[in-house]
Amino acid sequence: MGWPSRDRSYLGNPKQPLVLVYTLNDQGQYATERFQGSDRINSVTFPDLALSMDEILRS
């Protein structure tokens, strides 16, 4: 099979800044949340964190 594989998925076209947050759940598996643009990032570790993707990228 040639590169890139046709069954490979890509995040966006054109590419957009994206943050993926992985959280370990009760079943021992990671759940993924995607954040872009003005989305507020949720953090189990830092529940008082109140930043959006735009705020992080402007820093």
Biopython code that builds the backbone (N, CA, C, O; Angstrom):
import numpy as np
from Bio.PDB.StructureBuilder import StructureBuilder

atoms = [
    (1, "MET", "N", (0.843, -1.177, 0.000)),
    (1, "MET", "CA", (0.000, 0.000, 0.000)),
    (1, "MET", "C", (0.888, 1.240, 0.000)),
    (1, "MET", "O", (1.865, 1.298, 0.746)),
    (2, "GLY", "N", (0.561, 2.228, -0.825)),
    (2, "GLY", "CA", (1.346, 3.453, -0.921)),
    (2, "GLY", "C", (1.162, 4.373, 0.271)),
    (2, "GLY", "O", (0.251, 4.196, 1.081)),
    (3, "TRP", "N", (2.034, 5.349, 0.362)),
    (3, "TRP", "CA", (1.951, 6.317, 1.454)),
    (3, "TRP", "C", (1.372, 7.601, 0.903)),
    (3, "TRP", "O", (1.807, 7.976, -0.186)),
    (4, "PRO", "N", (0.464, 8.311, 1.501)),
    (4, "PRO", "CA", (-0.243, 7.909, 2.706)),
    (4, "PRO", "C", (-1.361, 6.923, 2.392)),
    (4, "PRO", "O", (-1.917, 6.911, 1.294)),
    (5, "SER", "N", (-1.668, 6.117, 3.364)),
    (5, "SER", "CA", (-2.711, 5.110, 3.215)),
    (5, "SER", "C", (-4.072, 5.798, 3.029)),
    (5, "SER", "O", (-4.340, 6.818, 3.663)),
    (6, "ARG", "N", (-4.904, 5.257, 2.187)),
    (6, "ARG", "CA", (-6.226, 5.844, 1.944)),
    (6, "ARG", "C", (-7.171, 5.693, 3.119)),
    (6, "ARG", "O", (-8.139, 6.446, 3.223)),
    (7, "ASP", "N", (-6.915, 4.725, 4.022)),
    (7, "ASP", "CA", (-7.809, 4.540, 5.169)),
    (7, "ASP", "C", (-7.342, 5.327, 6.388)),
    (7, "ASP", "O", (-7.942, 5.216, 7.456)),
    (8, "ARG", "N", (-6.288, 6.116, 6.249)),
    (8, "ARG", "CA", (-5.775, 6.941, 7.349)),
    (8, "ARG", "C", (-6.641, 8.195, 7.453)),
    (8, "ARG", "O", (-6.976, 8.806, 6.438)),
    (9, "SER", "N", (-7.004, 8.580, 8.680)),
    (9, "SER", "CA", (-7.791, 9.797, 8.847)),
    (9, "SER", "C", (-6.876, 10.942, 9.248)),
    (9, "SER", "O", (-5.892, 10.746, 9.961)),
    (10, "TYR", "N", (-7.204, 12.112, 8.794)),
    (10, "TYR", "CA", (-6.430, 13.309, 9.090)),
    (10, "TYR", "C", (-7.321, 14.302, 9.812)),
    (10, "TYR", "O", (-8.534, 14.325, 9.604)),
    (11, "LEU", "N", (-6.720, 15.119, 10.656)),
    (11, "LEU", "CA", (-7.470, 16.131, 11.389)),
    (11, "LEU", "C", (-7.521, 17.413, 10.572)),
    (11, "LEU", "O", (-6.570, 18.195, 10.560)),
    (12, "GLY", "N", (-8.619, 17.615, 9.906)),
    (12, "GLY", "CA", (-8.854, 18.859, 9.206)),
    (12, "GLY", "C", (-8.093, 19.047, 7.911)),
    (12, "GLY", "O", (-6.974, 18.559, 7.748)),
    (13, "ASN", "N", (-8.715, 19.756, 7.001)),
    (13, "ASN", "CA", (-8.069, 20.139, 5.763)),
    (13, "ASN", "C", (-8.691, 21.449, 5.329)),
    (13, "ASN", "O", (-9.806, 21.390, 4.811)),
    (14, "PRO", "N", (-8.114, 22.605, 5.475)),
    (14, "PRO", "CA", (-6.743, 22.829, 5.935)),
    (14, "PRO", "C", (-6.601, 22.577, 7.431)),
    (14, "PRO", "O", (-7.582, 22.537, 8.173)),
    (15, "LYS", "N", (-5.362, 22.409, 7.847)),
    (15, "LYS", "CA", (-5.074, 22.106, 9.244)),
    (15, "LYS", "C", (-5.485, 23.264, 10.143)),
    (15, "LYS", "O", (-5.254, 24.427, 9.812)),
    (16, "GLN", "N", (-6.097, 22.943, 11.280)),
    (16, "GLN", "CA", (-6.507, 23.920, 12.277)),
    (16, "GLN", "C", (-5.880, 23.536, 13.605)),
    (16, "GLN", "O", (-5.758, 22.350, 13.908)),
    (17, "PRO", "N", (-5.473, 24.541, 14.421)),
    (17, "PRO", "CA", (-4.924, 24.219, 15.747)),
    (17, "PRO", "C", (-5.938, 23.413, 16.558)),
    (17, "PRO", "O", (-7.130, 23.720, 16.569)),
    (18, "LEU", "N", (-5.450, 22.396, 17.222)),
    (18, "LEU", "CA", (-6.309, 21.470, 17.944)),
    (18, "LEU", "C", (-5.560, 20.943, 19.156)),
    (18, "LEU", "O", (-4.374, 20.625, 19.075)),
    (19, "VAL", "N", (-6.265, 20.851, 20.287)),
    (19, "VAL", "CA", (-5.698, 20.219, 21.474)),
    (19, "VAL", "C", (-6.545, 19.003, 21.790)),
    (19, "VAL", "O", (-7.774, 19.079, 21.820)),
    (20, "LEU", "N", (-5.881, 17.881, 22.025)),
    (20, "LEU", "CA", (-6.554, 16.661, 22.444)),
    (20, "LEU", "C", (-6.228, 16.431, 23.906)),
    (20, "LEU", "O", (-5.061, 16.442, 24.297)),
    (21, "VAL", "N", (-7.275, 16.218, 24.731)),
    (21, "VAL", "CA", (-7.091, 15.928, 26.154)),
    (21, "VAL", "C", (-7.544, 14.493, 26.380)),
    (21, "VAL", "O", (-8.677, 14.125, 26.069)),
    (22, "TYR", "N", (-6.646, 13.697, 26.922)),
    (22, "TYR", "CA", (-6.926, 12.296, 27.203)),
    (22, "TYR", "C", (-7.153, 12.125, 28.698)),
    (22, "TYR", "O", (-6.338, 12.566, 29.508)),
    (23, "THR", "N", (-8.265, 11.482, 29.067)),
    (23, "THR", "CA", (-8.605, 11.252, 30.464)),
    (23, "THR", "C", (-8.834, 9.753, 30.665)),
    (23, "THR", "O", (-9.592, 9.126, 29.925)),
    (24, "LEU", "N", (-8.172, 9.191, 31.669)),
    (24, "LEU", "CA", (-8.331, 7.770, 31.978)),
    (24, "LEU", "C", (-9.665, 7.569, 32.683)),
    (24, "LEU", "O", (-9.922, 8.191, 33.714)),
    (25, "ASN", "N", (-10.527, 6.695, 32.128)),
    (25, "ASN", "CA", (-11.842, 6.474, 32.726)),
    (25, "ASN", "C", (-11.827, 5.282, 33.677)),
    (25, "ASN", "O", (-10.791, 4.645, 33.865)),
    (26, "ASP", "N", (-12.971, 4.984, 34.271)),
    (26, "ASP", "CA", (-13.094, 3.907, 35.265)),
    (26, "ASP", "C", (-12.822, 2.523, 34.689)),
    (26, "ASP", "O", (-12.507, 1.598, 35.438)),
    (27, "GLN", "N", (-12.939, 2.363, 33.368)),
    (27, "GLN", "CA", (-12.690, 1.070, 32.726)),
    (27, "GLN", "C", (-11.227, 0.909, 32.327)),
    (27, "GLN", "O", (-10.860, -0.082, 31.696)),
    (28, "GLY", "N", (-10.392, 1.879, 32.693)),
    (28, "GLY", "CA", (-8.977, 1.795, 32.355)),
    (28, "GLY", "C", (-8.665, 2.169, 30.919)),
    (28, "GLY", "O", (-7.584, 1.864, 30.416)),
    (29, "GLN", "N", (-9.610, 2.830, 30.254)),
    (29, "GLN", "CA", (-9.409, 3.261, 28.878)),
    (29, "GLN", "C", (-9.365, 4.786, 28.832)),
    (29, "GLN", "O", (-9.933, 5.462, 29.689)),
    (30, "TYR", "N", (-8.687, 5.310, 27.827)),
    (30, "TYR", "CA", (-8.595, 6.760, 27.682)),
    (30, "TYR", "C", (-9.736, 7.296, 26.834)),
    (30, "TYR", "O", (-10.004, 6.804, 25.737)),
    (31, "ALA", "N", (-10.402, 8.312, 27.363)),
    (31, "ALA", "CA", (-11.425, 9.039, 26.610)),
    (31, "ALA", "C", (-10.754, 10.291, 26.054)),
    (31, "ALA", "O", (-9.928, 10.905, 26.730)),
    (32, "THR", "N", (-11.100, 10.668, 24.837)),
    (32, "THR", "CA", (-10.472, 11.801, 24.171)),
    (32, "THR", "C", (-11.477, 12.933, 24.000)),
    (32, "THR", "O", (-12.612, 12.710, 23.579)),
    (33, "GLU", "N", (-11.049, 14.149, 24.333)),
    (33, "GLU", "CA", (-11.842, 15.347, 24.060)),
    (33, "GLU", "C", (-11.024, 16.241, 23.146)),
    (33, "GLU", "O", (-9.813, 16.379, 23.324)),
    (34, "ARG", "N", (-11.688, 16.854, 22.161)),
    (34, "ARG", "CA", (-11.018, 17.748, 21.208)),
    (34, "ARG", "C", (-11.457, 19.174, 21.495)),
    (34, "ARG", "O", (-12.628, 19.439, 21.768)),
    (35, "PHE", "N", (-10.494, 20.087, 21.429)),
    (35, "PHE", "CA", (-10.774, 21.495, 21.670)),
    (35, "PHE", "C", (-10.160, 22.330, 20.560)),
    (35, "PHE", "O", (-9.015, 22.120, 20.159)),
    (36, "GLN", "N", (-10.962, 23.300, 20.063)),
    (36, "GLN", "CA", (-10.508, 24.210, 19.013)),
    (36, "GLN", "C", (-11.088, 25.592, 19.259)),
    (36, "GLN", "O", (-12.104, 25.738, 19.938)),
    (37, "GLY", "N", (-10.434, 26.609, 18.701)),
    (37, "GLY", "CA", (-10.966, 27.965, 18.698)),
    (37, "GLY", "C", (-11.336, 28.497, 20.067)),
    (37, "GLY", "O", (-10.485, 28.589, 20.952)),
    (38, "SER", "N", (-12.592, 28.846, 20.246)),
    (38, "SER", "CA", (-13.057, 29.439, 21.504)),
    (38, "SER", "C", (-13.517, 28.392, 22.514)),
    (38, "SER", "O", (-14.040, 28.749, 23.570)),
    (39, "ASP", "N", (-13.332, 27.103, 22.210)),
    (39, "ASP", "CA", (-13.709, 26.041, 23.155)),
    (39, "ASP", "C", (-12.963, 26.216, 24.468)),
    (39, "ASP", "O", (-11.763, 26.489, 24.470)),
    (40, "ARG", "N", (-13.665, 26.063, 25.580)),
    (40, "ARG", "CA", (-13.028, 26.080, 26.899)),
    (40, "ARG", "C", (-12.481, 24.688, 27.180)),
    (40, "ARG", "O", (-13.165, 23.683, 26.983)),
    (41, "ILE", "N", (-11.237, 24.649, 27.643)),
    (41, "ILE", "CA", (-10.590, 23.371, 27.929)),
    (41, "ILE", "C", (-10.989, 22.913, 29.316)),
    (41, "ILE", "O", (-10.831, 23.642, 30.296)),
    (42, "ASN", "N", (-11.512, 21.688, 29.389)),
    (42, "ASN", "CA", (-11.910, 21.084, 30.659)),
    (42, "ASN", "C", (-10.776, 20.221, 31.162)),
    (42, "ASN", "O", (-10.202, 19.440, 30.404)),
    (43, "SER", "N", (-10.446, 20.358, 32.446)),
    (43, "SER", "CA", (-9.372, 19.562, 33.020)),
    (43, "SER", "C", (-9.816, 18.958, 34.341)),
    (43, "SER", "O", (-10.252, 19.674, 35.243)),
    (44, "VAL", "N", (-9.703, 17.636, 34.456)),
    (44, "VAL", "CA", (-10.002, 16.962, 35.706)),
    (44, "VAL", "C", (-8.936, 17.308, 36.738)),
    (44, "VAL", "O", (-9.236, 17.474, 37.921)),
    (45, "THR", "N", (-7.704, 17.415, 36.287)),
    (45, "THR", "CA", (-6.575, 17.721, 37.170)),
    (45, "THR", "C", (-6.619, 19.163, 37.664)),
    (45, "THR", "O", (-6.304, 19.434, 38.823)),
    (46, "PHE", "N", (-7.012, 20.090, 36.785)),
    (46, "PHE", "CA", (-7.072, 21.512, 37.126)),
    (46, "PHE", "C", (-8.489, 22.030, 36.870)),
    (46, "PHE", "O", (-8.712, 22.715, 35.872)),
    (47, "PRO", "N", (-9.454, 21.721, 37.746)),
    (47, "PRO", "CA", (-10.851, 22.086, 37.492)),
    (47, "PRO", "C", (-11.100, 23.594, 37.421)),
    (47, "PRO", "O", (-12.081, 24.020, 36.812)),
    (48, "ASP", "N", (-10.237, 24.409, 38.028)),
    (48, "ASP", "CA", (-10.410, 25.863, 37.989)),
    (48, "ASP", "C", (-9.763, 26.503, 36.764)),
    (48, "ASP", "O", (-9.849, 27.718, 36.584)),
    (49, "LEU", "N", (-9.126, 25.710, 35.935)),
    (49, "LEU", "CA", (-8.508, 26.217, 34.720)),
    (49, "LEU", "C", (-9.602, 26.716, 33.783)),
    (49, "LEU", "O", (-10.526, 25.976, 33.447)),
    (50, "ALA", "N", (-9.494, 27.958, 33.369)),
    (50, "ALA", "CA", (-10.520, 28.547, 32.505)),
    (50, "ALA", "C", (-9.864, 29.208, 31.314)),
    (50, "ALA", "O", (-9.869, 30.433, 31.193)),
    (51, "LEU", "N", (-9.301, 28.401, 30.435)),
    (51, "LEU", "CA", (-8.645, 28.914, 29.238)),
    (51, "LEU", "C", (-9.311, 28.336, 27.998)),
    (51, "LEU", "O", (-9.772, 27.194, 27.988)),
    (52, "SER", "N", (-9.347, 29.152, 26.961)),
    (52, "SER", "CA", (-9.834, 28.659, 25.677)),
    (52, "SER", "C", (-8.627, 28.349, 24.805)),
    (52, "SER", "O", (-7.507, 28.748, 25.122)),
    (53, "MET", "N", (-8.852, 27.652, 23.727)),
    (53, "MET", "CA", (-7.786, 27.365, 22.777)),
    (53, "MET", "C", (-7.190, 28.663, 22.242)),
    (53, "MET", "O", (-5.970, 28.775, 22.131)),
    (54, "ASP", "N", (-8.029, 29.647, 21.908)),
    (54, "ASP", "CA", (-7.536, 30.924, 21.392)),
    (54, "ASP", "C", (-6.606, 31.590, 22.393)),
    (54, "ASP", "O", (-5.573, 32.134, 22.002)),
    (55, "GLU", "N", (-6.951, 31.557, 23.681)),
    (55, "GLU", "CA", (-6.112, 32.171, 24.711)),
    (55, "GLU", "C", (-4.758, 31.477, 24.815)),
    (55, "GLU", "O", (-3.737, 32.138, 25.003)),
    (56, "ILE", "N", (-4.741, 30.181, 24.698)),
    (56, "ILE", "CA", (-3.488, 29.431, 24.775)),
    (56, "ILE", "C", (-2.604, 29.752, 23.574)),
    (56, "ILE", "O", (-1.399, 29.951, 23.729)),
    (57, "LEU", "N", (-3.185, 29.803, 22.392)),
    (57, "LEU", "CA", (-2.409, 30.044, 21.186)),
    (57, "LEU", "C", (-1.902, 31.486, 21.098)),
    (57, "LEU", "O", (-0.905, 31.741, 20.422)),
    (58, "ARG", "N", (-2.558, 32.419, 21.756)),
    (58, "ARG", "CA", (-2.097, 33.804, 21.767)),
    (58, "ARG", "C", (-0.951, 34.017, 22.747)),
    (58, "ARG", "O", (-0.245, 35.021, 22.655)),
    (59, "SER", "N", (-0.751, 33.094, 23.683)),
    (59, "SER", "CA", (0.290, 33.257, 24.716)),
    (59, "SER", "C", (1.678, 33.167, 24.127)),
    (59, "SER", "O", (2.666, 33.282, 24.852)),
]
sb = StructureBuilder()
sb.init_structure("model")
sb.init_model(0)
sb.init_chain("A")
sb.init_seg("    ")
for serial, (resi, resn, name, xyz) in enumerate(atoms, 1):
    if name == "N":
        sb.init_residue(resn, " ", resi, " ")
    sb.init_atom(name, np.array(xyz, "f"), 0.0, 1.0, " ", f" {name:<3s}", serial, name[0])
structure = sb.get_structure()
